[in-house]
């Protein structure tokens, strides 16, 4: 089940691993940090809450909409080039947001950050698979990257409020700019240069890029509006239009010689099972973080800041469990580790639903326990789905995998908020998420190859 040790394709293994992890951390730090600063931004610019939400929504749309395009650009243009370019774009977006005199420029900066994150994420994951071709380094690096992603969310949630309170909301963006500059220098120093193309450079499928980007943007936008305003013609229409564009994309991919998404990539059993499991886990994350925050404020009368503190250990649990996950995957195989982690996720969702009617202490314990399922799921699935792809397609495999969390998360939030708006109890959303994750346990055991570790 475990492959023989293979040396990393780089002389500076740990510095390279931390550069990739640092890129993930930088582009994801402000995803939660800015949420804590929304009241201060609204007061400074005199903006209504409904309009202010676009500071968060614009960022989320940019990541989800451009991920798949970024995956193909990564494979065609080069991983190191894309990491450096995305970090520069992120730094520029941070600077624009930090000095913005009004909402328009702030939103521009947030979109720049989202696009930078969309291009950095598949490039970092694909680089991890390419530069660390065998064990134990491959699972080690994915463990470090997973820890960085979870740390970014935790640090953003905790430090965002502190920075806003003592320095002002603009410093949430400005403090990261010099760190991003250092990250660019580190990437140039430690990441190997992209090899020259063996033949003519593959042309980018422009039509496919328009279809997939437009389709994903429409689906995520529509799902977001459904969650905010409910099921209406003007909120459902973008989702329908987006699904239609994605359907046209499937037909288009069969007609062109170099489609944006190659059919061979999406036929991989490892990719299919990983995307299904990750999408289900995103549904669980939505019900824990988004619905959980609402429940803590509504049922237990906590403030938004207090609810954030209660949920912070959830991310901490994910961080701690990512550390031993690499060793578990090497010893027992991805299929078993991920299936057991998904089973733990399912059980804890059921217990969260049961505990919500009792004490806050019991509910918090269940939330923290749920967090421990996240580390093995992310480490195992990222390692699994990217490793099965051919090296020229690893950026696309990474992008397809990551896009499932944004699309699945947006649709889940829309469903759960619609249910709550219709009068459903909180536990109903938690039990539905538990059923979805429980189904993913079966899909993982049935679809994912049994001896997946043998390939490495």
Secondary structure, DSSP 8 states (H G I E B T S, - for coil): ----B---SSS-HHHHHHHHHHHHHHHHHHHHHHHHHHHHHHHHHT--HHHHTHHHHHHHHHHHHHHHHHHHHHHHH-HHHHHHHHHHHHHHHHHHHHH-SSHHHHHHHHHHHHHHHHHHHHHHHHHHHHH--SBTHHHHHHHHHHHHHHHHHHHHHHHHHHHHHHT-THHHHHHHHHHHHHHHHHHHHHS------SSS-----HHHHHHHHHHHHHHHHHHHHHHHH-S-HHHHHHHHHHHHHHHHHHHHHTTSTT-SS-HHHHT-HHHHHHHHHHHHHHHHHHIIIIIHHHHHHHHS---HHHHHHHHHHHHHHHHHHHHHHHHHHHHH-HHHHHHHHHHHHHHHHHHHHHHTTS-HHHHHHHHHHHHHHHHHHHHHHHHHHHHTS-GGGHHHHHHHHHHHHHHHHHHHHHHHHHHHHTT--HHHHHHHHHHHHHHHHHHHHHHS-TTGGGG-
